[in-house]
Protein backbone atom coordinates (compact mmCIF):
# COMPACT_ATOMS: atom_id res chain seq x y z
CA UNK A 1 0.00 0.00 0.00
CA UNK A 2 1.13 3.53 -0.77
CA UNK A 3 1.12 5.10 2.67
CA UNK A 4 1.66 8.60 1.29
CA UNK A 5 -1.84 8.62 -0.23
CA UNK A 6 -3.56 7.25 2.87
CA UNK A 7 -1.56 9.38 5.30
CA UNK A 8 -2.06 12.45 3.14
CA UNK A 9 -5.84 12.04 3.13
CA UNK A 10 -5.98 11.29 6.84
CA UNK A 11 -3.71 14.22 7.68
CA UNK A 12 -5.68 16.66 5.54
CA UNK A 13 -9.00 15.64 7.04
CA UNK A 14 -7.45 15.49 10.51
CA UNK A 15 -6.15 19.06 10.28
CA UNK A 16 -9.51 20.31 9.05
CA UNK A 17 -11.34 18.54 11.87
CA UNK A 18 -8.79 19.78 14.41
CA UNK A 19 -9.36 23.37 13.28
CA UNK A 20 -13.14 22.85 13.51
CA UNK A 21 -13.01 21.41 17.05
CA UNK A 22 -10.48 24.00 18.19
CA UNK A 23 -12.69 26.88 17.06
CA UNK A 24 -15.92 25.72 18.69
CA UNK A 25 -18.74 23.26 18.16
CA UNK A 26 -18.36 20.77 15.33
CA UNK A 27 -22.13 20.61 14.98
CA UNK A 28 -22.03 24.05 13.37
CA UNK A 29 -20.26 22.47 10.38
CA UNK A 30 -22.89 19.79 9.82
CA UNK A 31 -25.69 20.85 7.52
CA UNK A 32 -27.64 18.13 5.66
CA UNK A 33 -28.95 20.42 2.87
CA UNK A 34 -25.39 21.55 2.11
CA UNK A 35 -24.16 17.95 2.03
CA UNK A 36 -26.97 16.97 -0.31
CA UNK A 37 -26.23 19.86 -2.65
CA UNK A 38 -22.48 19.20 -2.87
CA UNK A 39 -22.19 15.40 -2.64
CA UNK A 40 -25.46 14.62 -4.37
CA UNK A 41 -25.06 17.36 -6.96
CA UNK A 42 -21.48 16.38 -7.80
CA UNK A 43 -22.48 12.73 -8.15
CA UNK A 44 -25.40 13.69 -10.39
CA UNK A 45 -23.28 15.90 -12.64
CA UNK A 46 -20.66 13.14 -12.96
CA UNK A 47 -23.45 10.79 -14.03
CA UNK A 48 -24.49 13.32 -16.67
CA UNK A 49 -20.96 13.85 -17.94
CA UNK A 50 -19.66 10.26 -18.01
CA UNK A 51 -21.03 6.83 -18.93
CA UNK A 52 -21.84 4.62 -15.96
CA UNK A 53 -19.22 2.06 -16.96
CA UNK A 54 -16.46 4.68 -16.95
CA UNK A 55 -17.50 5.91 -13.49
CA UNK A 56 -17.45 2.36 -12.12
CA UNK A 57 -14.00 1.81 -13.62
CA UNK A 58 -12.67 5.09 -12.25
CA UNK A 59 -13.97 4.57 -8.71
CA UNK A 60 -13.57 0.82 -8.22
CA UNK A 61 -10.66 -0.17 -10.48
CA UNK A 62 -8.59 2.70 -11.85
CA UNK A 63 -8.28 4.32 -8.41
CA UNK A 64 -6.36 1.34 -6.99
CA UNK A 65 -2.90 2.50 -8.20
CA UNK A 66 -3.29 5.65 -6.09
CA UNK A 67 -3.30 3.46 -2.97
CA UNK A 68 -0.74 0.90 -4.11
CA UNK A 69 3.01 1.27 -3.87
CA UNK A 70 3.98 0.61 -7.50
CA UNK A 71 7.73 0.64 -7.98
CA UNK A 72 9.26 -0.45 -11.29
CA UNK A 73 12.73 -1.96 -11.13
CA UNK A 74 14.39 -0.18 -14.05
CA UNK A 75 17.85 -1.52 -13.18
CA UNK A 76 16.60 -5.09 -13.00
CA UNK A 77 14.66 -4.64 -16.25
CA UNK A 78 17.75 -3.43 -18.12
CA UNK A 79 19.74 -6.37 -16.75
CA UNK A 80 17.04 -8.77 -17.92
CA UNK A 81 16.93 -7.17 -21.38
CA UNK A 82 20.71 -7.44 -21.59
CA UNK A 83 20.51 -11.15 -20.80
CA UNK A 84 17.79 -11.60 -23.42
CA UNK A 85 19.95 -9.78 -25.95
CA UNK A 86 22.87 -12.12 -25.31
CA UNK A 87 20.55 -15.08 -25.54
CA UNK A 88 19.11 -13.93 -28.86
CA UNK A 89 22.60 -13.42 -30.29
CA UNK A 90 23.66 -16.92 -29.24
CA UNK A 91 20.52 -18.93 -29.96
CA UNK A 92 18.47 -16.76 -32.30
CA UNK A 93 15.18 -14.89 -31.86
CA UNK A 94 13.18 -18.11 -31.73
CA UNK A 95 14.69 -18.84 -28.32
CA UNK A 96 12.81 -15.80 -26.94
CA UNK A 97 9.55 -17.77 -27.04
CA UNK A 98 10.64 -19.65 -23.93
CA UNK A 99 11.52 -16.36 -22.26
CA UNK A 100 8.05 -15.06 -23.15
CA UNK A 101 6.42 -17.99 -21.35
CA UNK A 102 8.55 -17.26 -18.27
CA UNK A 103 8.00 -13.48 -18.26
CA UNK A 104 5.80 -12.12 -15.47
CA UNK A 105 5.07 -8.86 -17.28
CA UNK A 106 2.39 -9.37 -19.95
CA UNK A 107 3.60 -6.43 -22.03
CA UNK A 108 7.13 -7.89 -22.18
CA UNK A 109 5.79 -11.36 -22.93
CA UNK A 110 3.71 -10.08 -25.84
CA UNK A 111 6.69 -8.30 -27.36
CA UNK A 112 8.91 -11.37 -27.03
CA UNK A 113 6.31 -13.57 -28.72
CA UNK A 114 6.02 -11.16 -31.62
CA UNK A 115 9.79 -11.23 -32.03
CA UNK A 116 9.93 -15.03 -31.80
CA UNK A 117 7.20 -15.27 -34.45
CA UNK A 118 9.45 -13.40 -36.85
CA UNK A 119 7.51 -10.15 -37.27
CA UNK A 120 9.36 -7.12 -38.62
CA UNK A 121 10.44 -4.28 -36.38
CA UNK A 122 7.89 -1.88 -37.86
CA UNK A 123 5.03 -4.27 -37.18
CA UNK A 124 6.11 -4.95 -33.62
CA UNK A 125 6.62 -1.27 -32.95
CA UNK A 126 3.17 -0.48 -34.32
CA UNK A 127 1.44 -3.14 -32.22
CA UNK A 128 3.28 -2.41 -28.98
CA UNK A 129 3.12 1.36 -29.14
CA UNK A 130 -0.52 1.08 -30.17
CA UNK A 131 -1.19 -0.87 -26.98
CA UNK A 132 0.79 1.70 -25.01
CA UNK A 133 -1.26 4.56 -26.45
CA UNK A 134 -4.51 2.78 -25.57
CA UNK A 135 -3.27 2.14 -22.03
CA UNK A 136 -2.45 5.82 -21.59
CA UNK A 137 -5.84 6.74 -23.06
CA UNK A 138 -7.67 4.51 -20.56
CA UNK A 139 -5.71 6.05 -17.71
CA UNK A 140 -6.58 9.55 -18.86
CA UNK A 141 -10.28 8.68 -19.05
CA UNK A 142 -10.31 7.75 -15.36
CA UNK A 143 -8.11 10.68 -14.38
CA UNK A 144 -10.59 13.01 -16.06
CA UNK A 145 -13.30 11.77 -13.67
CA UNK A 146 -11.28 12.90 -10.64
CA UNK A 147 -10.33 16.16 -12.33
CA UNK A 148 -14.05 16.70 -12.91
CA UNK A 149 -14.71 16.26 -9.19
CA UNK A 150 -12.33 19.16 -8.71
CA UNK A 151 -14.48 21.22 -11.07
CA UNK A 152 -18.00 20.10 -10.17
CA UNK A 153 -17.48 20.12 -6.39
CA UNK A 154 -16.76 23.87 -6.05
CA UNK A 155 -19.40 24.60 -8.71
CA UNK A 156 -22.06 22.84 -6.67
CA UNK A 157 -20.76 24.66 -3.61
CA UNK A 158 -21.28 27.95 -5.42
CA UNK A 159 -24.81 26.92 -6.36
CA UNK A 160 -25.52 26.12 -2.72
CA UNK A 161 -24.10 29.49 -1.71
CA UNK A 162 -26.44 31.26 -4.10
CA UNK A 163 -29.39 29.26 -2.77
CA UNK A 164 -28.49 30.21 0.78
CA UNK A 165 -28.08 33.88 -0.09
CA UNK A 166 -31.44 34.00 -1.85
CA UNK A 167 -33.10 32.38 1.17
CA UNK A 168 -31.36 34.78 3.51
CA UNK A 169 -32.31 37.87 1.52
CA UNK A 170 -35.92 36.69 1.37
CA UNK A 171 -36.12 36.46 5.16
CA UNK A 172 -34.33 39.59 6.33
CA UNK A 173 -37.42 40.50 8.33
CA UNK A 174 -36.99 37.30 10.38
CA UNK A 175 -33.65 37.31 12.24
CA UNK A 176 -34.07 33.67 13.30
CA UNK A 177 -34.07 32.52 9.67
CA UNK A 178 -30.94 34.40 8.64
CA UNK A 179 -28.58 32.03 10.50
CA UNK A 180 -29.69 28.75 8.88
CA UNK A 181 -29.75 30.34 5.44
CA UNK A 182 -26.24 31.73 5.91
CA UNK A 183 -25.07 28.31 7.09
CA UNK A 184 -26.20 26.75 3.83
CA UNK A 185 -24.49 29.55 1.91
CA UNK A 186 -21.13 29.12 3.64
CA UNK A 187 -21.04 25.38 4.27
CA UNK A 188 -21.78 24.41 0.67
CA UNK A 189 -18.72 26.39 -0.42
CA UNK A 190 -16.71 24.72 2.36
CA UNK A 191 -17.86 21.20 1.41
CA UNK A 192 -17.21 21.84 -2.27
CA UNK A 193 -13.69 23.11 -1.61
CA UNK A 194 -12.85 20.12 0.60
CA UNK A 195 -14.22 17.63 -1.93
CA UNK A 196 -12.23 19.21 -4.76
CA UNK A 197 -8.93 20.05 -3.06
CA UNK A 198 -8.59 17.15 -0.63
CA UNK A 199 -10.11 14.30 -2.65
CA UNK A 200 -10.65 14.97 -6.37
CA UNK A 201 -7.59 16.92 -7.50
CA UNK A 202 -4.97 15.14 -5.31
CA UNK A 203 -6.15 11.70 -6.43
CA UNK A 204 -6.12 12.85 -10.05
CA UNK A 205 -2.53 14.02 -9.62
CA UNK A 206 -1.44 10.75 -8.01
CA UNK A 207 -3.05 8.76 -10.85
CA UNK A 208 -1.22 10.94 -13.37
CA UNK A 209 2.07 10.08 -11.65
CA UNK A 210 1.24 6.38 -11.65
CA UNK A 211 0.29 6.48 -15.32
CA UNK A 212 3.54 8.23 -16.23
CA UNK A 213 5.53 5.61 -14.29
CA UNK A 214 3.85 2.72 -16.09
CA UNK A 215 4.22 4.31 -19.52
CA UNK A 216 7.92 5.09 -18.92
CA UNK A 217 8.55 1.51 -17.79
CA UNK A 218 6.87 0.05 -20.87
CA UNK A 219 8.73 2.47 -23.14
CA UNK A 220 11.97 1.20 -21.58
CA UNK A 221 10.94 -2.37 -22.40
CA UNK A 222 10.03 -1.39 -25.95
CA UNK A 223 13.37 0.33 -26.51
CA UNK A 224 15.18 -2.76 -25.30
CA UNK A 225 13.16 -5.16 -27.45
CA UNK A 226 13.71 -3.08 -30.58
CA UNK A 227 17.43 -2.98 -29.79
CA UNK A 228 17.50 -6.77 -29.53
CA UNK A 229 15.60 -7.08 -32.81
CA UNK A 230 18.09 -4.75 -34.50
CA UNK A 231 20.96 -6.95 -33.32
CA UNK A 232 22.69 -4.20 -31.35
CA UNK A 233 25.53 -5.02 -29.02
CA UNK A 234 24.14 -5.73 -25.52
CA UNK A 235 26.64 -3.37 -23.90
CA UNK A 236 25.58 -0.56 -26.22
CA UNK A 237 21.93 -1.32 -25.52
CA UNK A 238 22.54 -1.03 -21.78
CA UNK A 239 24.29 2.31 -22.20
CA UNK A 240 21.51 3.61 -24.41
CA UNK A 241 18.80 2.58 -21.96
CA UNK A 242 20.78 3.96 -19.03
CA UNK A 243 20.86 7.34 -20.73
CA UNK A 244 17.07 7.59 -20.43
CA UNK A 245 17.07 7.04 -16.65
CA UNK A 246 18.05 8.97 -13.55
CA UNK A 247 21.56 8.04 -12.26
CA UNK A 248 20.21 6.08 -9.28
CA UNK A 249 18.10 3.88 -11.57
CA UNK A 250 20.84 2.88 -14.01
CA UNK A 251 22.52 -0.50 -14.37
CA UNK A 252 26.09 0.14 -13.36
CA UNK A 253 27.76 -2.61 -15.35
CA UNK A 254 26.86 -3.43 -18.93
CA UNK A 255 26.53 -7.14 -19.51
Residue pairs with C-beta under 8 A, 6 or more apart in sequence:
1 67
1 68
1 69
2 66
2 67
2 68
2 69
2 70
2 206
3 69
5 66
5 67
5 203
5 206
6 67
8 202
9 198
9 199
9 202
12 198
13 198
16 194
16 198
17 26
20 26
20 29
28 183
29 187
29 190
31 183
31 184
31 187
33 160
33 184
34 160
34 183
34 184
34 187
34 188
34 190
34 191
35 191
37 156
37 157
37 159
37 160
37 163
37 184
37 188
37 191
38 153
38 156
38 157
38 160
38 188
38 191
38 192
38 195
39 191
39 195
41 152
41 156
41 159
41 160
42 149
42 152
42 153
42 156
42 192
42 195
45 148
45 152
45 155
45 156
46 55
46 145
46 148
46 149
46 152
47 55
49 148
49 152
50 58
50 145
50 148
54 141
54 142
54 145
55 145
57 141
57 142
58 141
58 142
58 145
58 146
59 145
62 138
62 139
62 142
62 143
62 207
63 142
63 146
63 203
63 207
65 206
65 207
65 210
65 211
66 203
66 206
66 207
66 210
70 210
70 213
70 214
72 213
72 214
72 216
72 217
74 217
74 220
74 245
74 249
74 250
75 249
75 250
75 251
77 217
77 220
77 221
77 224
78 220
78 224
78 238
78 241
78 242
78 250
78 251
79 251
79 255
81 221
81 224
81 225
81 227
81 228
81 237
81 238
81 241
82 234
82 237
82 238
82 251
82 254
82 255
83 255
84 96
84 99
84 112
84 224
84 228
85 224
85 227
85 228
85 232
85 234
85 237
85 255
86 234
86 255
87 95
87 96
87 99
88 95
88 96
88 115
88 228
89 231
89 234
93 115
93 116
93 118
93 228
93 229
94 116
95 116
96 112
96 113
96 115
96 116
96 228
97 112
97 113
97 116
99 112
100 108
100 109
100 110
100 112
100 113
100 116
101 109
103 109
103 112
105 221
107 128
107 131
107 218
107 221
108 221
108 225
110 127
110 128
110 131
111 124
111 128
111 221
111 222
111 225
112 225
114 123
114 124
114 127
114 128
115 124
115 225
115 228
115 229
119 127
121 226
121 229
121 230
124 225
124 226
124 229
125 222
125 226
128 222
128 225
129 222
132 215
132 218
132 219
132 222
135 214
135 215
135 218
136 211
136 215
139 207
139 210
139 211
139 214
140 211
142 207
143 204
143 207
143 208
143 211
146 200
146 201
146 203
146 204
146 207
147 200
147 201
147 204
148 200
149 195
149 196
149 199
149 200
149 201
149 204
150 196
150 197
150 200
150 201
150 204
151 196
153 191
153 192
153 193
153 195
153 196
153 200
154 189
154 192
154 193
154 196
155 192
156 188
156 192
157 188
157 189
157 190
157 191
157 192
157 193
158 188
158 189
158 192
159 188
160 184
160 185
160 187
160 188
160 189
160 191
160 192
161 184
161 185
161 186
161 188
161 189
162 185
163 184
163 185
163 188
164 181
164 182
164 183
164 184
164 185
164 186
164 188
165 181
165 185
167 177
167 181
167 184
168 177
168 178
168 181
168 182
168 185
171 177
171 178
171 181
172 178
220 241
220 244
220 245
223 240
223 241
223 244
224 237
224 241
227 236
227 237
227 240
227 241
228 237
232 240
234 254
234 255
235 254
235 255
238 251
238 254
238 255
239 254
241 251
242 250
242 251
